[in-house]
Amino acid sequence: MSEARSSVAIAPARQLAFETIRATFERDAHTERAFRQAADKGNVGGRERAQAQRLSFGTVQRRGTLDAALERLVDRPLREIDPPVLAGLRLGMYELLFADGTPDHAAVDQAVELVKRVGAAHASGFVNAVLRRAGREREALAQSLLSDDSTPEAAAVAHSAPLWLAQMWWRELGPEDARSLLAACNEPPELAFRVNTLRTDRDSVLTCLHDAGVAASGATYVAMDGMNRTGSEGVLALPEMIVVEGQTGDTVPQLVAAGELTPQSRGSAAVVEVLDPQPGEQILDLCAGPGIKTGQIAARMGDRGELISVENDPERAAEVAAQATRLGLRSVTVIEADATQAGMTGFDRVLLDAPCSDLGALASRPDARWRKSPATIERLVEVQAELLQRGLEALRPGGTLVYSTCTISKRENEERTDFEDSIQLRPDHDRTTGFFIGRRKRDDGAG
């Protein structure tokens, strides 16, 4: 009977966003994977898919701010609200506070209808009242929640970050840099790709993209002088990288499928630039999944030499092998094994892209900030130490190890070990993933 009375049609984008938000917070699913699975199952593509991704990723990313707003508008703890109802409230609140193109009535009506359709019609009046009030008080809410980041507590709300993270960056970086970095974590991530130089070259790809109407440019990377090799003073050149501004169209996915392009941030690519692999060398890539850097190393070697990629997780090991196949690589051998127990020696170079807290990649991983904690970091520090020792032992005397993480955490990076030189890339300063890169040589027989 209730369905017969309903005259509100739910937009496919909002339905998909709602399902993704619920999967993230009710089933602890990873947002990106949940979105992809739901979109593929519902056959949602084009503009609807893009809009759904903006809504779902944005809602998950901004949960801290949204919950702070809701706490001012409801008369009960949020934990007491039924999860599907809370998902509808969060989505509606996100549209009201952050999606400028959405009329208020549409954001409210769609959230109410979504709640009804999942069997929570009893809460539709509650959702309607809360969101209509939010629309009326939007300016006051935004002024109160978003304009003040003068303390870690205020910054955690304004920039939607866990309080422990705001406090850690405040302590490690200082208030000004902490605020800048927290704000950057909510900016759209760069859309960068690596050209497979074994099959084509950057100029040819750029010409192809420009002819297809895709705005793209070659990329260099500003870095510390001590890691400069091929660029001008203070600049680390990334000769195989391009950055796309705006829509990719159909051309970019086609080039990816053909093995000519690989999605990769400039921060990630800088890691292999520092490693500096050479043709004919023996190179070990520890913790290699999903194989993005493996492919870059092989290309830099001209696919000549021996590249051993070690990955413990079976699915990620399969991804490394799939990357090698897509790129047409012959020099890569994938070994499914625990990197701490690998026990291999005699390599010219070792890349240890260590498991980390991912705090430099929060812009592209909407749910990552809610999955980490200080305890996570402490557990990772122990694993990283063991991996570093194994990586050094795997080098021949005089060989080079590069240690990298996609995080911004001194416990995992600067305090990790003695590096000959290192750099901390940051999304606010460098407009890419926040990678730490440290380099050292094995200068004795013991590593």
Secondary structure, 3 states (H helix, E strand, C coil): CHHHHCCCCCCHHHHHHHHHHHHHHHCCCCHHHHHHHHHHHHCCCHHHHHHHHHHHHHHHHCHHHHHHHHHHHCCCCHHHCCHHHHHHHHHHHHHHHHCCCCCHHHHHHHHHHHHHHCCCHHHHHHHHHHHHHHHHCHHHHHHHHHCCCCCHHHHHHHCCCCHHHHHHHHHHHCHHHHHHHHHHCCCCCCCEEEECCCCCCHHHHHHHHHHCCCEEEEEEEECCHHHCCCCCCCEEEEEEEEEEECCCCCHHHHHHHCCCEEECCHHHHHHHHHHCCCCCCEEEEECCCCCHHHHHHHHHCCCCCEEEEEECCHHHHHHHHHHHHHHCCCCEEEEECCHHHCCCCCEEEEEEECCCCCCCCCCCCCCHHHHCCHHHHHHHHHHHHHHHHHHHHCEEEEEEEEEEECCCCCCCCCCCCCCCEEEECCHHHHCCCCCEEEEEECCCCCC
